[in-house]
Amino acid sequence: MNKSWISLAVAALLVAGFSGCDDDDNGINTVEMTATNPNTPLTDITSVVFEGFDTPSTDIEQQNLQSSKKVTVNGIEQAIDFTTLMATGNTDNGEVFGLVKDFEDKAIKFEDGSNYICNGTNDGVGSGLDYSSILQTNGTLYMVNQFECQIGAMYMFELDQDAETGALAPKADTLQFISQKDEFGGFVHCAGQTTPWNSHLGSEEYETDARLVEENVDPETGLVGDLGGDEVYYNETAKFFGGDATKLNPYYYGWTPEVQIDENGAPVYMKHYSMGRFSHELSYVMPDDKTVYATDDGTNVGLFAYVADTAKELSAGTLYAAKLEQTDATGAGSFDVSWIDLGHATDAEIRALVAAKPVFSDMFETVDPAEDGTCAEGFTSINATPGLECVKLLEGMELAASRLETRRYAALMGATTELRKEEGITYDEVNKKLYLAMSAVEHGMEDHAKSGEANDKYDIGGSNDINVGHNYCGAVYQLNVDDSLLATDMMSIVEGQPIDEDADGNKCHLDKISNPDNLTMLPGTDILMIGEDTSKHINNIVWAYDIGEGSLTRVVSTPIGAETTSPFWYPDVNGWGYMTAVTQHPDFDEQRSSIGVLGPIKF
């Protein structure tokens, strides 16, 4: 055990203390903002029907964003459209939207001297803008934006809203960078949610395997060798520390960040270390303002739930991991769900451990497994993202392991770690059902197979809880919850359909979903929006899925090469409704990502 690490952690813990829009020259007649809970169900809505469109087929249709032009609410037709608000590289207020900055909040440059802007063109270092939230507070409308590069960036700006038409537009001279330097910087910010208390709840995805770093790091440079791809993510973050990789630690990243806006309109950035470290795709707050579901994007991953001690305050709470018991193998399967208690923690005590720069062997001892997947006496066989491992938890390391090595610890405690590309999650408060996207049903979800062919890699040594057929097009699951808001069962309700590759390169049926990514429920209706992140449809689609009818309608189609990221409904922003959506890394315009809204809609 690294006793110096424990001493430093205790010292750090003691130090921690445990502890209306004005009109401008754009000519828009603006309205003062009123804070509302974006997740509150709509009332008096009997039907919402979007006008759909066919699969994009012409060059013009495939190379440009398409969207619904009409929506019918309670029988009354309204004209709608998609409006782009901001794109990476846009400049305002002396800032560049998407410019990545270092530990001193100074602009990072590439080797050729160009700005490190988080775009899809940055080979190997990220995808671009991902989630953007609309926050209503201080009588002002803010938009907070997070970027999915290895060195994560966040920006915010204010929005003007036309009082007569509901049209939104960025307010000039309000763009500002959100510093993350006090929390070790940011990392691969993926999906997010606007919380019921109007804060931005984000994510840090694809956490680096700390065991591989410890075993492969060069002590002189701090860089690591071939980690099967993880080294690109880890080594790239050295740029945040001015190129000094010796300042890195894998436990700095893989957390849930939150941005609140204070009474002066300034962003307040924090990381919720008590919510656990894994490949956070999305954290979703439930109506009690305490229970938060956290999805885990990758191979052989788990599903987690966090219950905060206090409503609207995520700095302390108890973490749970899901255990699945399969009840049906039809399609993508059905399961009973129970929850394993991973213990209580506070942000302060876990941050203190992180600040002490721990290593994997501070928490676990390992030995090589036998060929049949069994382990030596005293060691437990687990199979999570790193594959088959024989691990032993060191004495007194339960708290540290539960948060710093959450997925491994969950597997050790008997949780299911066989899910694949677990993405968005959302809740229907009226019918009390969760919806969860599984972008691909494969690998650990199969039975000792990979893509339908015999392969032990993802099941050997594990619990093998899930045994369903291979479906690379993915599925969306429906989960019932009990009175405590914890899921009790899980069943597939809509699935993609693999096809033989057609002349255009489509590999999933064009009238069905393909690699579902993020989800958003239009509160108070039966409309579940399903956004794709796929290469198996030429154009990624945001679908409106009518749960009652089981029908799919195309609502947004992004240009070739662009995924749809993080659609999110805001049904009542001063009487107007909008769905935000990001177009990420299109095959044109230097792959600049952009954020826009579908609407406005009168609900």
N, C-alpha and C positions, 0 to 999 in steps of 0.2 A: 504494500500500500504506500502511496506517495504521501507521507506524513506532512511534508512541507506544503503540499497542496491543501490539505485539511486545515493547517494552521493559517495559511493565507486566506482561505475561504471564511474562517471564523472571524479573522480580523476585518475582512471586507464587510462581513455581515454586521459587525458592530458599528463600523463607519456608516453603513447604510441606514442605521437607526430603525431597522424593521419598518421600517416605516411604509331708418328706411333708406333704401338705395337712392342716391341722388341721380337726377337726369344728367347724362353726359352728352358729348357731341355726336353720339351715334343716332340721335333723333328718336330713340325709343322712349315712350311714355311709361316709366317704370312704376312698379307697385311695391309697397312695403311688404316684406316677407313675414309670414306667420309660421312659427315652428309647428310641424305636425309629425306624428309617428308614421313613417312611410310604410310600415307593415300592418297598419290598422285596416281591417276589411272594409270595403265599400258597402254602402247601404242602399237599399231600394234598387239594386241592379238585378234584373231578371235575365238579361242576355247581352253578351258582347260577341260580335261576329266580325272578324277581319276579312276584308277582300283579299283573296290570295292571288297568286300568279303562277304561271307554269315554270318548269325548270328552265333556267337561262340556257338558250341554245345558240343565239347569234353571237358574233364577236363583241358587238356593242353591249349586249346584255351580260356576257360573261366577264367583261373587262371593267364593268362599272357596278356600283352598288344599286341594287333594286330594292324597293320596299312597297308595302301596301299603301294604297292611295285613299282608301276609304275604310271606315270602321262604323258599324251600326250598333248603337247602344240603346237598349230598350226600344228597338224598332226605329230609332231616329238615326239617319245616316249623317256622318261627318266626314269632311275631307281632312286627310292627314298626310304628312310627308316626313322624310328623314332629313334632319338638319345637322351638318357637321359644325362642331364648335371650336375644336382645336386640334392641331396635328403636330407631331414631333418636329422640332426645328423651328416652329413659330417663335417669334421674339416679341417681348413686351416687358416694359418696366425694367429694362436692362438684363433680363433673364432669357434663356433659351429653353423652351419646353422640351424636357427629356435629357438635358445636359447632365451628365453624371459628375459628382463632385467627391472630393477626398475627405480625410479626417480633419482637415482644416477648412472645409467647405470651399475649397478652391477647385476650379474646373480641371478635370482630368483630360489629358490629351493622348491620342494615339501616337505611335512612333513616327508617323508622317506629319505630326503637328496639328492634325485636325481635331476638332472637338469630339470627345467621347459622348456621342448622343445615342441613347438607347433605341436603336432601330433594328429591323430585321436584317439589315445589310452588314451588321457587325458580326462577321463569321465567328461562330463558336462562343459568343459572349452575350447572347440574349435574343429576345423576340420583339421587344418594343413595349409600348403602353399596354397595360392590361385592364385593371379595374379603375373606374372613376365614380366617385360618389357625390351626390348632391346633398349638402347639409344646410338645414334651415335653422339659423340661430342668430342672435344679436340683431334681429330685424333685417338680416342680410342672407343672400343666397350664395353659398360657396360651393366650389367643385374641387375635391381633393383627388389627385391622380397618382397611381403607383405604376412603376415600370419594371418589366420582367427581364432585367439583365443581371448578370452575376453580381455586379455592384448595383444594388437596388437604389433607385431614385424616387423621390416624391415631390410633386409640385401642387400648388393650389392657386386658384384665381376666383374672383367673384363673377357672378352672373347677373345680368339684367333680364327682367321679364316684362314684356309688353302687357300693360293692363288690359288692353282691348282684345288682342289676338292670342296672348299666351306665349308668343315667340320668345325663345331664349337666345342670348348672345353674350359672349365674354365681355366683361367690363374692362375698359382700357386702363392700363397702369396698375393692375392688381396682381399680375403673375408673380409668384414668389416661390423660391426653393424651400423645401422643408428639410431641415437638417436632421440627420440621424447619427451624428458623430458621438453623441453622449451614450449611445447604446451599441457601440462597435460597428456602426454602419448598417446598411440594409442589404438584402440578398434575395434575388429572384422573386420579386413581389408578384404574386399571381392573382387569384380572385379575391373578392371581398364583399362586404356588406355595409350598408348604411344602417347603423344600429337604431333601435327604437328611441334612443336618447340623442340622436343626430350627431354621432361621431362616425369616423371612418375606421372600420375594422378590416385589417389587411391580412397578409400572409407572407411567409418565407418558404419557398418550395425547394425541393431537391437538396436537402441537407447532406453534407459530405459525410462519408463513413469515417468516423473518428478512429476506428481500429485500423483501417488501411492507412490513414495519415500517420499514425504513430509508428506503424511498421515500415513505412516507406519514405518518411521525411528525411531530407538532407539537413542535418543539424546546423550546418554552416549557412546555407541559403534560406532554409525554411520552406523550400519548394518540395513538392512530391513528384515521384515518377508516375509510371503508368498505373492508374487506378481503374482502368476500364471506362474512362470518360470523366470520372469524378475530378480528376486532376485539372481539367480545363476550368471547372467551376471554382475549385479551391485556389489554384494558383492565380487566377484572374483577379481575385479579391486583394491580392498584394498591392495592386494599383491604388486601392483605397488608402493604404498606409504608405504611400509614396514609393511603392515598389519594394518595400522591406517586408518580405514574407515571414521573417522571424517574429513579426508582431501578430501573426495570424493565430487563430485557434478555431478548430472546426465547430466548437460549441458556441461560438458567437452567433451562429445562424441556424435557422430552422424553427423560428418562433412566430408568435402572432403579434404583430404591431397594431397599435391603435393611434389615431390622430384625433384629438379633440380641439375645438376652437374656443379660446378663452374669451372673456368679456371684452377684451381689446381687439379681437379679431385676429389674434396670433395663433398659429398652430402649436399644439403641445403634443410632442411625440413620445411614445413609450412602447416597451415590449412587455408582453405578458408571459413571463417565464414560467409561471405556475401552471399554464395551460399545456405544457409539454413541448418537446422538440421532436419533430418528424417532418415529412414533406407536406407542409400545410398548403392545401389547395384553397380551402375556404373554411372560415369559422362563421357559423350562423347562430344568431341569438334568438331564442324562443320567446313567446309572449310573457313569460314570468320575469324577463330581464335578468335571469340568473343562469338558466341552462343554455349551454352553447355546444352545438355539434361541430366537430372538426374533422374534415375529410383529409385523406392521406393519399397523395398522388404518386403512383409508382408501381413497382412489381412486388407482390407479396407484402401488402400493406394492411393496416387495420382501420377500424372506424372508432372514433373517440367521442366522448361527451364530457363536458366540464360543467360542474355546478358551483357557481360562485357563492361565497358566504353572504354577500350583500347585493341586492338588485342594483343594476347599472354600474357595478364596480367589479372589474375582472382581475383585481390584483391578488386575490386569495380565494382558494377553492379546492374542491376534490375532483380528481380526474378519474374517468372510467374508460375501459376498453371493452368493445363488443365481443361476445362469444356467439357464433352462429351454429345452429343445429339444423341441418337440412331436412326439410319435410317433403320436398318434391323436386325432381330433376327436370321437369318439363321446361323447355326454353332456357331462360337464364336462371331458373330455379326459384324456390321459396324456402324460407328459413324462419325458425323461431330465434329470437334475439334475447340474450341475457347480458348482464353488465358486470364486469370484474372491477372491483375497487382498487385503484392504483395509488391511493393515499392522498393526503392533503398537503398543500404547499402554499407559500406566498411568493410573490414576485421578488421581494427583497432577499429572501434567503436563497432562492435559486440564482438570482443575479450575482450574489456574492460568490457562489460556487463557480459560475461562469467566469467572473473577473479574475479568479485565481488561475485560469488557464489549465484546466484539468486535462488528463489524457484518459483514454479508454481503460487502460489497465489499473487506474485508480478504483474502478468499480467492478471489473470483471476479471476473472481468471479463465483461460481457455485452453483446451487441448484439441488435437486433431480427432475427428470422428472416425469410427471404423467404416469399412466399405459398405456395411449394411445400414449405416446411419445411426448406429448406437454410440453411446458415449461411455467413457470410463466412470467408475463409481464416484458419486459425488457431483457429477456434471449432468446438466440437462440438455437434451437435444432440442434445438429450435430451428425453424426455417422461416426467416423473414426476408427483407430486401437483400441482405448480404448472402443469402443462401443458407445451407446447412452449417450450423455451428454447435459446438459443445461448450456451454458456458457455466460458470459458477459465480454467483453474486458474492462479493466480498462482504465480510461482516460490517454491519452498520451503514451499508451503502444503498439502502432501500430508497431513501428520499432522493439522493443524487441520481440514481439509475432511473427512477420513475419519471424524471423530467428531462435529464440530459440524453438518456438512451431509451426514450419512451416506447418505441416499437419493439426493441429487443426485450425490454422489461415486461411489456404486455404479453409477448409470446411466452416468456418464462413463467408468467402467472397463469397461462392457459388460454389467453385470448386468441381469436382468429386473426392470422396474418397471411391471408391467401388472396386478398382482393387485388384487382388489377386496374390501374388507371382510374381510381376513385376520384370523382371530380366534384361537381356542384351539388348543393343540397338546399332545399327550400321547404317551407311549411305552409299548409293550407289550414288556417286557424279555424275556419268555419267547420270543416269536416274532420279536423284533428288528424291530419295525415302528413307525414313527411314524404318528400320525393328526393331520390338520390340517383345521380348519374354515374354509370359505370362505362367509361369510354370504350373499353374492350373487355369481353368476357373470355379470358384465356389464361394460360400459364397456371398459376396456383389454383385458379378456379376450375381447371380441368382435373381429371383423375390420373395422376402420374403421366401427364401428357403435355406436349407443347404443340399448339396449332393442330391438334387432332392426332399427332404422332406420338408414340410411346416415348416418354422422357421423365426421369425421376427427379430432375433438378429442383423443381418447385414444390415437391411434396415430401421427398425423403427426409425423415427425421422430424417432420412437422406433424400437426394433428390431423391434417387432411380432412377438414370440416366440409369443404365445398367440392362437389363432383358434378359439374354440369357440362354440357356440350360447348365446343369452341364456337364463338361468334365474334369475329374481329370487327363487326359493325357496332357492337355495344348494346346497352339496354338502360332503361330507366326503371328504378324500383319504387314501390310504394310501401311505406312503413306506418303501421299503427302505433300510437303512443298511449301510455297509461296516464293516470292522474298526475304523476310526477314529471310528465313530458318525456320520459325515456321510452324508446322504441321497444316494442314487444315482439314484432314479427316483420318480415320483409318479403315482398314478392315482386317479380318482374311484371310490369304492365304494358310496356311498349319496347319493342326491340327492332334493331336494324336487321336487314336481310342481305347476306352476302350473295353476289352474283358473279358470273364470269365477266372478266374485265371487258367493257365495251370499247368501241372505237375511240371514244373521248378519254378513256382511262378511268371511268367510274367503276368501282368494285362493290358498291353497296346500292341496293335498289333506290332509284331516284325519288320515289314517292314515300320513302321511309327514312327514319333517322340514320345518321352515320356518325359514329364516334361522338355521342352526346358529351358535352363539356359542362357548361354552366346552365343553371336553371333559375327561373324566377316565376313565382306565382303572382298572378294579378289578384290582389286580395279581395275576397268576397265573391269571386267568380269561379267557374270551372276551367279557367284558362291557365295552363302551365306552359310557359315559354321554354323551349329547349334549344340551346345554342350548340352548334357543332364545332369541333376542332378536328378536321378530317382531311386526309389526302385521298379519300376514297369516293368523294363527290368532287367534281371539278370546281364547283362553287359551294362554299360553306353556307349553311342556311340557319336562320333562327325561325323555328317552327312555333306556331300556336297550336298546342295540343288540347283539345276539348276532352277533359277526363270523362265526362258523362257520356259523350257520343263516341269516344275513341277515335276521333278524326284529327288529321294533321293539316295545317294550312301554312304555306310559306308566307312569312311576314317581312323578313329581311334576307337578302342574298348579298354576300360580300364579293368583291372582285376576285379573280383567279389568284390563288396563292395566299389569300388572307383568311385567317381564322376569325370566327366571331368570339369575342371574349366578354364575359361578365355582363350579360344583359341584366337589367334590374328595373323593377317597376316603382314609380312614384305616382300613386293614384291621385294625390291631392297636394299640389304645390300652389297654394292660393287659388284653389278652384280648378286647376288644370292638371291633367295627367300626362306623364311621359314615360317612355322606356328608354333608358340609356343603353348604348351598345358601342363597343370598340371594334374597329376594323384594324386587325393586326397584321403587319408585314405583307401588304399586297405586292404583286409582281410588277409594280410600276412606281413612279414617283419616289425613287430611292427607298422603296419599302417603308415609307413613313406611316406610322400608326396614327389613327385619329379617333376622337371621341365625338359621338353625336347623340341625338335624341330622336325617337319616333313619336310624333304627336304634333301639336298639343291635342288633347282629348278632353271633352267635358263628360265626366262620369256622373 
